[in-house]
Structure formats: C-alpha cells, structure tokens
C-alpha cells in the first residue's frame, strides 16, 4: 500500500540519518538526542517522499517526460 511505502521510506531514511549523526558525533549522542534526531529526520523523510511522489506523478502525466526509451 502507499501508506506502507511512506512508512518504510521515512523509517529507513530516519534510521540512516540517526546512525550518521551518532557516528559523526563520535558516538557521543545519548538516547534523548538520538530520538530527537530520528524524529526530525522522519519529518524530513516525509517531505522528501512527498516531493518525489509529486514529481513522479507529474512525469507520468506528461507524455514527453514519461516516454519509453528506444
């Protein structure tokens, strides 16, 4: 389902960003900071997913942008 795809994308995005922040901090972030990073990254992931979904819909609706490669 579409909702499942959004959740899967945003959770994966947020986990990646949280892991990145943890290692970039020298493994110094505590659980509270990690939760905050995850929460913010999840919101960013939702925006990224929404933007890409909009672009894909526009491309699919435009026959010039959405044509088969020869």
PDB file with SEQRES, HELIX, SHEET and CRYST1 records, atoms N, CA, C and O in Angstrom:
SEQRES   1 A   70  UNK UNK UNK UNK UNK UNK UNK UNK UNK UNK UNK UNK UNK          
SEQRES   2 A   70  UNK UNK UNK UNK UNK UNK UNK UNK UNK UNK UNK UNK UNK          
SEQRES   3 A   70  UNK UNK UNK UNK UNK UNK UNK UNK UNK UNK UNK UNK UNK          
SEQRES   4 A   70  UNK UNK UNK UNK UNK UNK UNK UNK UNK UNK UNK UNK UNK          
SEQRES   5 A   70  UNK UNK UNK UNK UNK UNK UNK UNK UNK UNK UNK UNK UNK          
SEQRES   6 A   70  UNK UNK UNK UNK UNK                                          
HELIX    1 AA1 UNK A    2  UNK A   24  1                                  23    
HELIX    2 AA2 UNK A   31  UNK A   61  1                                  31    
CRYST1    1.000    1.000    1.000  90.00  90.00  90.00 P 1           1          
ATOM      1  N   UNK A   1       0.829  -1.186   0.000  1.00  0.00           N  
ATOM      2  CA  UNK A   1       0.000   0.000   0.000  1.00  0.00           C  
ATOM      3  C   UNK A   1       0.871   1.246   0.000  1.00  0.00           C  
ATOM      4  O   UNK A   1       2.050   1.199   0.349  1.00  0.00           O  
ATOM      5  N   UNK A   2       0.281   2.338  -0.390  1.00  0.00           N  
ATOM      6  CA  UNK A   2       1.010   3.604  -0.442  1.00  0.00           C  
ATOM      7  C   UNK A   2       1.447   4.047   0.947  1.00  0.00           C  
ATOM      8  O   UNK A   2       2.561   4.539   1.123  1.00  0.00           O  
ATOM      9  N   UNK A   3       0.573   3.874   1.929  1.00  0.00           N  
ATOM     10  CA  UNK A   3       0.916   4.268   3.294  1.00  0.00           C  
ATOM     11  C   UNK A   3       2.083   3.438   3.814  1.00  0.00           C  
ATOM     12  O   UNK A   3       2.956   3.963   4.505  1.00  0.00           O  
ATOM     13  N   UNK A   4       2.107   2.169   3.494  1.00  0.00           N  
ATOM     14  CA  UNK A   4       3.212   1.303   3.894  1.00  0.00           C  
ATOM     15  C   UNK A   4       4.520   1.746   3.271  1.00  0.00           C  
ATOM     16  O   UNK A   4       5.571   1.677   3.909  1.00  0.00           O  
ATOM     17  N   UNK A   5       4.464   2.199   2.030  1.00  0.00           N  
ATOM     18  CA  UNK A   5       5.665   2.683   1.351  1.00  0.00           C  
ATOM     19  C   UNK A   5       6.199   3.942   2.018  1.00  0.00           C  
ATOM     20  O   UNK A   5       7.408   4.099   2.182  1.00  0.00           O  
ATOM     21  N   UNK A   6       5.301   4.833   2.399  1.00  0.00           N  
ATOM     22  CA  UNK A   6       5.712   6.063   3.085  1.00  0.00           C  
ATOM     23  C   UNK A   6       6.387   5.716   4.404  1.00  0.00           C  
ATOM     24  O   UNK A   6       7.461   6.233   4.711  1.00  0.00           O  
ATOM     25  N   UNK A   7       5.764   4.850   5.178  1.00  0.00           N  
ATOM     26  CA  UNK A   7       6.331   4.459   6.469  1.00  0.00           C  
ATOM     27  C   UNK A   7       7.683   3.772   6.307  1.00  0.00           C  
ATOM     28  O   UNK A   7       8.618   4.050   7.058  1.00  0.00           O  
ATOM     29  N   UNK A   8       7.787   2.885   5.337  1.00  0.00           N  
ATOM     30  CA  UNK A   8       9.049   2.187   5.111  1.00  0.00           C  
ATOM     31  C   UNK A   8      10.142   3.166   4.702  1.00  0.00           C  
ATOM     32  O   UNK A   8      11.263   3.094   5.207  1.00  0.00           O  
ATOM     33  N   UNK A   9       9.821   4.078   3.791  1.00  0.00           N  
ATOM     34  CA  UNK A   9      10.816   5.053   3.345  1.00  0.00           C  
ATOM     35  C   UNK A   9      11.247   5.958   4.486  1.00  0.00           C  
ATOM     36  O   UNK A   9      12.441   6.138   4.723  1.00  0.00           O  
ATOM     37  N   UNK A  10      10.270   6.534   5.200  1.00  0.00           N  
ATOM     38  CA  UNK A  10      10.622   7.504   6.243  1.00  0.00           C  
ATOM     39  C   UNK A  10      11.366   6.848   7.398  1.00  0.00           C  
ATOM     40  O   UNK A  10      12.275   7.457   7.963  1.00  0.00           O  
ATOM     41  N   UNK A  11      11.005   5.632   7.758  1.00  0.00           N  
ATOM     42  CA  UNK A  11      11.716   4.935   8.836  1.00  0.00           C  
ATOM     43  C   UNK A  11      13.148   4.617   8.426  1.00  0.00           C  
ATOM     44  O   UNK A  11      14.073   4.771   9.223  1.00  0.00           O  
ATOM     45  N   UNK A  12      13.334   4.178   7.193  1.00  0.00           N  
ATOM     46  CA  UNK A  12      14.676   3.877   6.704  1.00  0.00           C  
ATOM     47  C   UNK A  12      15.512   5.143   6.616  1.00  0.00           C  
ATOM     48  O   UNK A  12      16.675   5.154   7.019  1.00  0.00           O  
ATOM     49  N   UNK A  13      14.924   6.203   6.091  1.00  0.00           N  
ATOM     50  CA  UNK A  13      15.619   7.493   5.986  1.00  0.00           C  
ATOM     51  C   UNK A  13      16.053   7.974   7.373  1.00  0.00           C  
ATOM     52  O   UNK A  13      17.201   8.366   7.580  1.00  0.00           O  
ATOM     53  N   UNK A  14      15.105   7.934   8.318  1.00  0.00           N  
ATOM     54  CA  UNK A  14      15.385   8.423   9.670  1.00  0.00           C  
ATOM     55  C   UNK A  14      16.446   7.577  10.367  1.00  0.00           C  
ATOM     56  O   UNK A  14      17.304   8.117  11.066  1.00  0.00           O  
ATOM     57  N   UNK A  15      16.400   6.265  10.189  1.00  0.00           N  
ATOM     58  CA  UNK A  15      17.404   5.402  10.811  1.00  0.00           C  
ATOM     59  C   UNK A  15      18.790   5.695  10.239  1.00  0.00           C  
ATOM     60  O   UNK A  15      19.775   5.734  10.976  1.00  0.00           O  
ATOM     61  N   UNK A  16      18.862   5.900   8.939  1.00  0.00           N  
ATOM     62  CA  UNK A  16      20.142   6.239   8.315  1.00  0.00           C  
ATOM     63  C   UNK A  16      20.692   7.560   8.822  1.00  0.00           C  
ATOM     64  O   UNK A  16      21.877   7.666   9.137  1.00  0.00           O  
ATOM     65  N   UNK A  17      19.831   8.568   8.900  1.00  0.00           N  
ATOM     66  CA  UNK A  17      20.270   9.883   9.380  1.00  0.00           C  
ATOM     67  C   UNK A  17      20.656   9.839  10.861  1.00  0.00           C  
ATOM     68  O   UNK A  17      21.595  10.515  11.281  1.00  0.00           O  
ATOM     69  N   UNK A  18      19.933   9.047  11.645  1.00  0.00           N  
ATOM     70  CA  UNK A  18      20.249   8.910  13.065  1.00  0.00           C  
ATOM     71  C   UNK A  18      21.593   8.208  13.250  1.00  0.00           C  
ATOM     72  O   UNK A  18      22.408   8.618  14.077  1.00  0.00           O  
ATOM     73  N   UNK A  19      21.814   7.157  12.480  1.00  0.00           N  
ATOM     74  CA  UNK A  19      23.093   6.448  12.537  1.00  0.00           C  
ATOM     75  C   UNK A  19      24.230   7.367  12.125  1.00  0.00           C  
ATOM     76  O   UNK A  19      25.285   7.377  12.758  1.00  0.00           O  
ATOM     77  N   UNK A  20      24.022   8.133  11.075  1.00  0.00           N  
ATOM     78  CA  UNK A  20      25.031   9.084  10.611  1.00  0.00           C  
ATOM     79  C   UNK A  20      25.360  10.097  11.711  1.00  0.00           C  
ATOM     80  O   UNK A  20      26.532  10.360  11.979  1.00  0.00           O  
ATOM     81  N   UNK A  21      24.343  10.660  12.340  1.00  0.00           N  
ATOM     82  CA  UNK A  21      24.557  11.645  13.408  1.00  0.00           C  
ATOM     83  C   UNK A  21      25.306  11.026  14.584  1.00  0.00           C  
ATOM     84  O   UNK A  21      26.177  11.664  15.175  1.00  0.00           O  
ATOM     85  N   UNK A  22      24.970   9.794  14.920  1.00  0.00           N  
ATOM     86  CA  UNK A  22      25.617   9.104  16.037  1.00  0.00           C  
ATOM     87  C   UNK A  22      27.117   8.950  15.790  1.00  0.00           C  
ATOM     88  O   UNK A  22      27.928   9.259  16.663  1.00  0.00           O  
ATOM     89  N   UNK A  23      27.479   8.478  14.614  1.00  0.00           N  
ATOM     90  CA  UNK A  23      28.894   8.271  14.330  1.00  0.00           C  
ATOM     91  C   UNK A  23      29.635   9.578  14.093  1.00  0.00           C  
ATOM     92  O   UNK A  23      30.809   9.697  14.446  1.00  0.00           O  
ATOM     93  N   UNK A  24      28.965  10.558  13.502  1.00  0.00           N  
ATOM     94  CA  UNK A  24      29.603  11.862  13.313  1.00  0.00           C  
ATOM     95  C   UNK A  24      29.858  12.558  14.650  1.00  0.00           C  
ATOM     96  O   UNK A  24      30.750  13.401  14.748  1.00  0.00           O  
ATOM     97  N   UNK A  25      29.089  12.215  15.667  1.00  0.00           N  
ATOM     98  CA  UNK A  25      29.285  12.809  16.995  1.00  0.00           C  
ATOM     99  C   UNK A  25      30.380  12.088  17.781  1.00  0.00           C  
ATOM    100  O   UNK A  25      30.653  12.439  18.929  1.00  0.00           O  
ATOM    101  N   UNK A  26      30.998  11.094  17.172  1.00  0.00           N  
ATOM    102  CA  UNK A  26      31.987  10.296  17.897  1.00  0.00           C  
ATOM    103  C   UNK A  26      31.322   9.347  18.876  1.00  0.00           C  
ATOM    104  O   UNK A  26      31.902   9.001  19.905  1.00  0.00           O  
ATOM    105  N   UNK A  27      30.112   8.928  18.559  1.00  0.00           N  
ATOM    106  CA  UNK A  27      29.300   8.027  19.370  1.00  0.00           C  
ATOM    107  C   UNK A  27      28.974   8.643  20.732  1.00  0.00           C  
ATOM    108  O   UNK A  27      28.869   7.945  21.740  1.00  0.00           O  
ATOM    109  N   UNK A  28      28.818   9.968  20.732  1.00  0.00           N  
ATOM    110  CA  UNK A  28      28.600  10.688  21.983  1.00  0.00           C  
ATOM    111  C   UNK A  28      27.140  11.072  22.229  1.00  0.00           C  
ATOM    112  O   UNK A  28      26.815  11.553  23.315  1.00  0.00           O  
ATOM    113  N   UNK A  29      26.261  10.876  21.261  1.00  0.00           N  
ATOM    114  CA  UNK A  29      24.861  11.267  21.458  1.00  0.00           C  
ATOM    115  C   UNK A  29      24.156  10.286  22.393  1.00  0.00           C  
ATOM    116  O   UNK A  29      24.313   9.071  22.270  1.00  0.00           O  
ATOM    117  N   UNK A  30      23.387  10.825  23.319  1.00  0.00           N  
ATOM    118  CA  UNK A  30      22.622   9.965  24.226  1.00  0.00           C  
ATOM    119  C   UNK A  30      21.280   9.607  23.590  1.00  0.00           C  
ATOM    120  O   UNK A  30      20.958  10.070  22.496  1.00  0.00           O  
ATOM    121  N   UNK A  31      20.514   8.791  24.280  1.00  0.00           N  
ATOM    122  CA  UNK A  31      19.255   8.304  23.707  1.00  0.00           C  
ATOM    123  C   UNK A  31      18.251   9.427  23.463  1.00  0.00           C  
ATOM    124  O   UNK A  31      17.474   9.365  22.511  1.00  0.00           O  
ATOM    125  N   UNK A  32      18.259  10.442  24.306  1.00  0.00           N  
ATOM    126  CA  UNK A  32      17.336  11.567  24.110  1.00  0.00           C  
ATOM    127  C   UNK A  32      17.686  12.315  22.828  1.00  0.00           C  
ATOM    128  O   UNK A  32      16.803  12.639  22.034  1.00  0.00           O  
ATOM    129  N   UNK A  33      18.957  12.584  22.627  1.00  0.00           N  
ATOM    130  CA  UNK A  33      19.398  13.278  21.412  1.00  0.00           C  
ATOM    131  C   UNK A  33      19.128  12.430  20.175  1.00  0.00           C  
ATOM    132  O   UNK A  33      18.722  12.954  19.137  1.00  0.00           O  
ATOM    133  N   UNK A  34      19.353  11.128  20.281  1.00  0.00           N  
ATOM    134  CA  UNK A  34      19.108  10.243  19.142  1.00  0.00           C  
ATOM    135  C   UNK A  34      17.628  10.207  18.778  1.00  0.00           C  
ATOM    136  O   UNK A  34      17.280  10.178  17.598  1.00  0.00           O  
ATOM    137  N   UNK A  35      16.763  10.207  19.777  1.00  0.00           N  
ATOM    138  CA  UNK A  35      15.318  10.240  19.497  1.00  0.00           C  
ATOM    139  C   UNK A  35      14.927  11.523  18.778  1.00  0.00           C  
ATOM    140  O   UNK A  35      14.100  11.509  17.866  1.00  0.00           O  
ATOM    141  N   UNK A  36      15.528  12.631  19.196  1.00  0.00           N  
ATOM    142  CA  UNK A  36      15.230  13.916  18.561  1.00  0.00           C  
ATOM    143  C   UNK A  36      15.705  13.926  17.108  1.00  0.00           C  
ATOM    144  O   UNK A  36      14.992  14.392  16.219  1.00  0.00           O  
ATOM    145  N   UNK A  37      16.914  13.409  16.874  1.00  0.00           N  
ATOM    146  CA  UNK A  37      17.429  13.318  15.504  1.00  0.00           C  
ATOM    147  C   UNK A  37      16.489  12.458  14.664  1.00  0.00           C  
ATOM    148  O   UNK A  37      16.143  12.825  13.541  1.00  0.00           O  
ATOM    149  N   UNK A  38      16.077  11.315  15.208  1.00  0.00           N  
ATOM    150  CA  UNK A  38      15.186  10.412  14.478  1.00  0.00           C  
ATOM    151  C   UNK A  38      13.869  11.103  14.140  1.00  0.00           C  
ATOM    152  O   UNK A  38      13.383  11.004  13.014  1.00  0.00           O  
ATOM    153  N   UNK A  39      13.294  11.799  15.115  1.00  0.00           N  
ATOM    154  CA  UNK A  39      12.015  12.482  14.909  1.00  0.00           C  
ATOM    155  C   UNK A  39      12.123  13.536  13.806  1.00  0.00           C  
ATOM    156  O   UNK A  39      11.254  13.622  12.938  1.00  0.00           O  
ATOM    157  N   UNK A  40      13.182  14.331  13.844  1.00  0.00           N  
ATOM    158  CA  UNK A  40      13.378  15.367  12.821  1.00  0.00           C  
ATOM    159  C   UNK A  40      13.650  14.744  11.455  1.00  0.00           C  
ATOM    160  O   UNK A  40      13.144  15.220  10.439  1.00  0.00           O  
ATOM    161  N   UNK A  41      14.447  13.683  11.433  1.00  0.00           N  
ATOM    162  CA  UNK A  41      14.760  13.020  10.167  1.00  0.00           C  
ATOM    163  C   UNK A  41      13.518  12.364   9.578  1.00  0.00           C  
ATOM    164  O   UNK A  41      13.358  12.323   8.358  1.00  0.00           O  
ATOM    165  N   UNK A  42      12.655  11.861  10.419  1.00  0.00           N  
ATOM    166  CA  UNK A  42      11.414  11.235   9.927  1.00  0.00           C  
ATOM    167  C   UNK A  42      10.536  12.281   9.243  1.00  0.00           C  
ATOM    168  O   UNK A  42       9.948  12.016   8.195  1.00  0.00           O  
ATOM    169  N   UNK A  43      10.451  13.473   9.845  1.00  0.00           N  
ATOM    170  CA  UNK A  43       9.687  14.557   9.221  1.00  0.00           C  
ATOM    171  C   UNK A  43      10.306  14.955   7.886  1.00  0.00           C  
ATOM    172  O   UNK A  43       9.594  15.180   6.908  1.00  0.00           O  
ATOM    173  N   UNK A  44      11.627  15.042   7.849  1.00  0.00           N  
ATOM    174  CA  UNK A  44      12.312  15.370   6.594  1.00  0.00           C  
ATOM    175  C   UNK A  44      12.062  14.283   5.556  1.00  0.00           C  
ATOM    176  O   UNK A  44      11.844  14.583   4.382  1.00  0.00           O  
ATOM    177  N   UNK A  45      12.093  13.034   5.978  1.00  0.00           N  
ATOM    178  CA  UNK A  45      11.825  11.919   5.075  1.00  0.00           C  
ATOM    179  C   UNK A  45      10.431  11.984   4.478  1.00  0.00           C  
ATOM    180  O   UNK A  45      10.238  11.652   3.308  1.00  0.00           O  
ATOM    181  N   UNK A  46       9.457  12.410   5.273  1.00  0.00           N  
ATOM    182  CA  UNK A  46       8.087  12.565   4.765  1.00  0.00           C  
ATOM    183  C   UNK A  46       8.029  13.635   3.680  1.00  0.00           C  
ATOM    184  O   UNK A  46       7.351  13.465   2.667  1.00  0.00           O  
ATOM    185  N   UNK A  47       8.740  14.733   3.896  1.00  0.00           N  
ATOM    186  CA  UNK A  47       8.771  15.803   2.886  1.00  0.00           C  
ATOM    187  C   UNK A  47       9.456  15.330   1.606  1.00  0.00           C  
ATOM    188  O   UNK A  47       8.987  15.613   0.504  1.00  0.00           O  
ATOM    189  N   UNK A  48      10.555  14.618   1.754  1.00  0.00           N  
ATOM    190  CA  UNK A  48      11.285  14.108   0.588  1.00  0.00           C  
ATOM    191  C   UNK A  48      10.419  13.120  -0.184  1.00  0.00           C  
ATOM    192  O   UNK A  48      10.352  13.180  -1.412  1.00  0.00           O  
ATOM    193  N   UNK A  49       9.762  12.221   0.522  1.00  0.00           N  
ATOM    194  CA  UNK A  49       8.887  11.250  -0.133  1.00  0.00           C  
ATOM    195  C   UNK A  49       7.767  11.958  -0.885  1.00  0.00           C  
ATOM    196  O   UNK A  49       7.475  11.628  -2.034  1.00  0.00           O  
ATOM    197  N   UNK A  50       7.151  12.921  -0.237  1.00  0.00           N  
ATOM    198  CA  UNK A  50       6.051  13.664  -0.846  1.00  0.00           C  
ATOM    199  C   UNK A  50       6.513  14.400  -2.100  1.00  0.00           C  
ATOM    200  O   UNK A  50       5.826  14.386  -3.121  1.00  0.00           O  
ATOM    201  N   UNK A  51       7.669  15.037  -2.023  1.00  0.00           N  
ATOM    202  CA  UNK A  51       8.210  15.760  -3.176  1.00  0.00           C  
ATOM    203  C   UNK A  51       8.469  14.800  -4.334  1.00  0.00           C  
ATOM    204  O   UNK A  51       8.086  15.080  -5.470  1.00  0.00           O  
ATOM    205  N   UNK A  52       9.112  13.681  -4.054  1.00  0.00           N  
ATOM    206  CA  UNK A  52       9.404  12.715  -5.112  1.00  0.00           C  
ATOM    207  C   UNK A  52       8.133  12.116  -5.695  1.00  0.00           C  
ATOM    208  O   UNK A  52       8.050  11.885  -6.901  1.00  0.00           O  
ATOM    209  N   UNK A  53       7.149  11.865  -4.849  1.00  0.00           N  
ATOM    210  CA  UNK A  53       5.871  11.330  -5.324  1.00  0.00           C  
ATOM    211  C   UNK A  53       5.191  12.326  -6.266  1.00  0.00           C  
ATOM    212  O   UNK A  53       4.640  11.939  -7.297  1.00  0.00           O  
ATOM    213  N   UNK A  54       5.234  13.603  -5.907  1.00  0.00           N  
ATOM    214  CA  UNK A  54       4.654  14.648  -6.755  1.00  0.00           C  
ATOM    215  C   UNK A  54       5.376  14.713  -8.093  1.00  0.00           C  
ATOM    216  O   UNK A  54       4.734  14.799  -9.140  1.00  0.00           O  
ATOM    217  N   UNK A  55       6.698  14.673  -8.068  1.00  0.00           N  
ATOM    218  CA  UNK A  55       7.479  14.706  -9.313  1.00  0.00           C  
ATOM    219  C   UNK A  55       7.160  13.499 -10.183  1.00  0.00           C  
ATOM    220  O   UNK A  55       7.023  13.630 -11.399  1.00  0.00           O  
ATOM    221  N   UNK A  56       7.041  12.328  -9.573  1.00  0.00           N  
ATOM    222  CA  UNK A  56       6.733  11.120 -10.334  1.00  0.00           C  
ATOM    223  C   UNK A  56       5.344  11.190 -10.960  1.00  0.00           C  
ATOM    224  O   UNK A  56       5.151  10.750 -12.093  1.00  0.00           O  
ATOM    225  N   UNK A  57       4.384  11.737 -10.234  1.00  0.00           N  
ATOM    226  CA  UNK A  57       3.028  11.871 -10.790  1.00  0.00           C  
ATOM    227  C   UNK A  57       3.004  12.848 -11.957  1.00  0.00           C  
ATOM    228  O   UNK A  57       2.339  12.605 -12.964  1.00  0.00           O  
ATOM    229  N   UNK A  58       3.727  13.949 -11.821  1.00  0.00           N  
ATOM    230  CA  UNK A  58       3.781  14.924 -12.917  1.00  0.00           C  
ATOM    231  C   UNK A  58       4.458  14.323 -14.142  1.00  0.00           C  
ATOM    232  O   UNK A  58       4.004  14.519 -15.270  1.00  0.00           O  
ATOM    233  N   UNK A  59       5.530  13.601 -13.920  1.00  0.00           N  
ATOM    234  CA  UNK A  59       6.230  12.976 -15.041  1.00  0.00           C  
ATOM    235  C   UNK A  59       5.344  11.941 -15.723  1.00  0.00           C  
ATOM    236  O   UNK A  59       5.348  11.835 -16.949  1.00  0.00           O  
ATOM    237  N   UNK A  60       4.593  11.184 -14.946  1.00  0.00           N  
ATOM    238  CA  UNK A  60       3.709  10.168 -15.515  1.00  0.00           C  
ATOM    239  C   UNK A  60       2.575  10.799 -16.314  1.00  0.00           C  
ATOM    240  O   UNK A  60       2.087  10.202 -17.274  1.00  0.00           O  
ATOM    241  N   UNK A  61       2.156  11.991 -15.928  1.00  0.00           N  
ATOM    242  CA  UNK A  61       1.059  12.669 -16.617  1.00  0.00           C  
ATOM    243  C   UNK A  61       1.522  13.405 -17.867  1.00  0.00           C  
ATOM    244  O   UNK A  61       0.700  13.782 -18.703  1.00  0.00           O  
ATOM    245  N   UNK A  62       2.814  13.613 -18.002  1.00  0.00           N  
ATOM    246  CA  UNK A  62       3.362  14.353 -19.144  1.00  0.00           C  
ATOM    247  C   UNK A  62       3.953  13.364 -20.140  1.00  0.00           C  
ATOM    248  O   UNK A  62       4.975  12.742 -19.850  1.00  0.00           O  
ATOM    249  N   UNK A  63       3.333  13.206 -21.308  1.00  0.00           N  
ATOM    250  CA  UNK A  63       3.799  12.206 -22.266  1.00  0.00           C  
ATOM    251  C   UNK A  63       5.227  12.454 -22.752  1.00  0.00           C  
ATOM    252  O   UNK A  63       5.909  11.507 -23.143  1.00  0.00           O  
ATOM    253  N   UNK A  64       5.685  13.683 -22.736  1.00  0.00           N  
ATOM    254  CA  UNK A  64       7.054  13.967 -23.170  1.00  0.00           C  
ATOM    255  C   UNK A  64       8.049  13.510 -22.104  1.00  0.00           C  
ATOM    256  O   UNK A  64       9.092  12.942 -22.431  1.00  0.00           O  
ATOM    257  N   UNK A  65       7.736  13.752 -20.844  1.00  0.00           N  
ATOM    258  CA  UNK A  65       8.626  13.338 -19.759  1.00  0.00           C  
ATOM    259  C   UNK A  65       8.560  11.841 -19.502  1.00  0.00           C  
ATOM    260  O   UNK A  65       9.537  11.236 -19.061  1.00  0.00           O  
ATOM    261  N   UNK A  66       7.407  11.249 -19.777  1.00  0.00           N  
ATOM    262  CA  UNK A  66       7.180   9.846 -19.437  1.00  0.00           C  
ATOM    263  C   UNK A  66       7.027   9.014 -20.712  1.00  0.00           C  
ATOM    264  O   UNK A  66       5.961   8.463 -20.985  1.00  0.00           O  
ATOM    265  N   UNK A  67       8.079   8.938 -21.461  1.00  0.00           N  
ATOM    266  CA  UNK A  67       8.019   8.127 -22.678  1.00  0.00           C  
ATOM    267  C   UNK A  67       9.017   6.988 -22.575  1.00  0.00           C  
ATOM    268  O   UNK A  67       9.998   7.055 -21.833  1.00  0.00           O  
ATOM    269  N   UNK A  68       8.745   5.965 -23.322  1.00  0.00           N  
ATOM    270  CA  UNK A  68       9.619   4.795 -23.316  1.00  0.00           C  
ATOM    271  C   UNK A  68      10.921   5.124 -24.010  1.00  0.00           C  
ATOM    272  O   UNK A  68      10.958   5.869 -24.990  1.00  0.00           O  
ATOM    273  N   UNK A  69      11.976   4.557 -23.485  1.00  0.00           N  
ATOM    274  CA  UNK A  69      13.289   4.721 -24.117  1.00  0.00           C  
ATOM    275  C   UNK A  69      13.346   3.789 -25.325  1.00  0.00           C  
ATOM    276  O   UNK A  69      12.835   2.670 -25.270  1.00  0.00           O  
ATOM    277  N   UNK A  70      13.966   4.246 -26.417  1.00  0.00           N  
ATOM    278  CA  UNK A  70      14.040   3.377 -27.608  1.00  0.00           C  
ATOM    279  C   UNK A  70      14.938   2.180 -27.391  1.00  0.00           C  
ATOM    280  O   UNK A  70      15.104   1.360 -28.294  1.00  0.00           O  
TER     281      UNK A  70                                                      
END                                                                             
